């Protein structure tokens, strides 16, 4: 999720949060943020489970649509011949 953020940026953000909120409020804010993320994650899990229940067998057909993603199409149809013949390397 945060693959573009390095350790240096994380340290700078942590120090900025420490200066803005202070050492007294920062632990409470991090606990509240963690609790919010847990609630969000459980809600997303519930939504995914409900979708699986409602759609049933149709979910497999929807997942099959992933084969039409542009990146997948390029990989399969444009680059497959090059990699099989050894021209791409």
Backbone torsions as a table, in degrees:
resi	resn	phi	psi	omega
1	UNK	NA	-43.0	-178.8
2	UNK	-110.4	45.5	-175.6
3	UNK	-69.8	-22.0	-179.0
4	UNK	-89.0	-5.9	179.7
5	UNK	-99.4	125.0	179.4
6	UNK	-92.0	176.6	179.9
7	UNK	-64.4	-33.1	178.7
8	UNK	-62.1	-43.6	179.0
9	UNK	-66.6	-36.7	178.8
10	UNK	-64.7	-41.1	178.5
11	UNK	-64.9	-42.2	178.7
12	UNK	-63.0	-42.6	178.3
13	UNK	-64.7	-39.8	178.6
14	UNK	-64.6	-43.0	178.0
15	UNK	-65.7	-39.2	177.7
16	UNK	-63.7	-41.7	178.1
17	UNK	-64.3	-38.3	178.8
18	UNK	-63.3	-41.9	179.5
19	UNK	-72.0	-36.6	-177.1
20	UNK	-75.1	-47.1	-174.1
21	UNK	-95.3	-20.7	179.6
22	UNK	87.2	158.1	-177.2
23	UNK	-70.4	-18.1	-179.3
24	UNK	-79.3	-40.0	-176.5
25	UNK	-89.9	-19.3	-174.3
26	UNK	-61.4	-44.1	178.6
27	UNK	-61.1	-39.6	178.2
28	UNK	-65.3	-40.3	179.5
29	UNK	-66.1	-38.3	178.8
30	UNK	-68.9	-36.3	176.4
31	UNK	-65.4	-40.5	178.0
32	UNK	-65.4	-39.9	178.4
33	UNK	-65.9	-41.0	178.7
34	UNK	-64.8	-41.0	178.1
35	UNK	-64.7	-39.8	177.6
36	UNK	-63.8	-40.8	177.8
37	UNK	-66.2	-37.7	176.6
38	UNK	-63.5	-43.0	178.0
39	UNK	-63.0	-41.5	179.3
40	UNK	-64.2	-43.6	179.5
41	UNK	-63.1	-42.5	179.5
42	UNK	-68.4	-35.2	176.9
43	UNK	-65.3	-41.5	178.8
44	UNK	-65.9	-37.7	176.6
45	UNK	-63.9	-41.7	177.6
46	UNK	-63.6	-41.2	178.9
47	UNK	-64.9	-42.8	178.7
48	UNK	-62.4	-42.6	178.3
49	UNK	-64.4	-40.8	178.9
50	UNK	-65.8	-40.0	176.8
51	UNK	-63.2	-41.4	178.0
52	UNK	-62.3	-39.9	178.4
53	UNK	-66.9	-45.7	-175.7
54	UNK	-69.3	-41.6	-175.8
55	UNK	-83.3	-28.7	177.0
56	UNK	56.8	-119.3	-177.4
57	UNK	-71.5	-23.3	-179.3
58	UNK	-66.3	-22.9	-179.0
59	UNK	-64.3	-33.1	178.3
60	UNK	-65.8	-39.1	177.2
61	UNK	-67.0	-36.8	177.4
62	UNK	-67.9	-38.4	177.7
63	UNK	-67.6	-27.5	178.0
64	UNK	-68.2	-18.7	178.9
65	UNK	-68.3	-13.9	178.7
66	UNK	-61.8	-24.3	-179.8
67	UNK	-67.0	-15.1	-179.9
68	UNK	-97.8	9.6	175.8
69	UNK	-65.1	136.2	-175.9
70	UNK	-54.2	-39.7	-179.8
71	UNK	-64.4	-40.1	178.9
72	UNK	-66.6	-41.8	179.3
73	UNK	-62.0	-43.2	179.6
74	UNK	-63.5	-45.7	-178.8
75	UNK	-61.3	-44.6	-175.6
76	UNK	-75.4	-41.8	-169.4
77	UNK	-99.2	-34.2	-178.1
78	UNK	-92.4	-37.3	-175.0
79	UNK	-96.3	-13.6	-176.8
80	UNK	-64.0	-42.1	-178.9
81	UNK	-66.8	-38.6	-179.0
82	UNK	-67.5	-41.7	-178.2
83	UNK	-73.7	-30.3	179.7
84	UNK	-74.4	-34.5	-178.3
85	UNK	-86.0	-8.0	177.1
86	UNK	85.8	8.8	-179.8
87	UNK	-77.4	-24.5	-178.9
88	UNK	-99.4	128.0	-177.1
89	UNK	-162.0	NA	NA
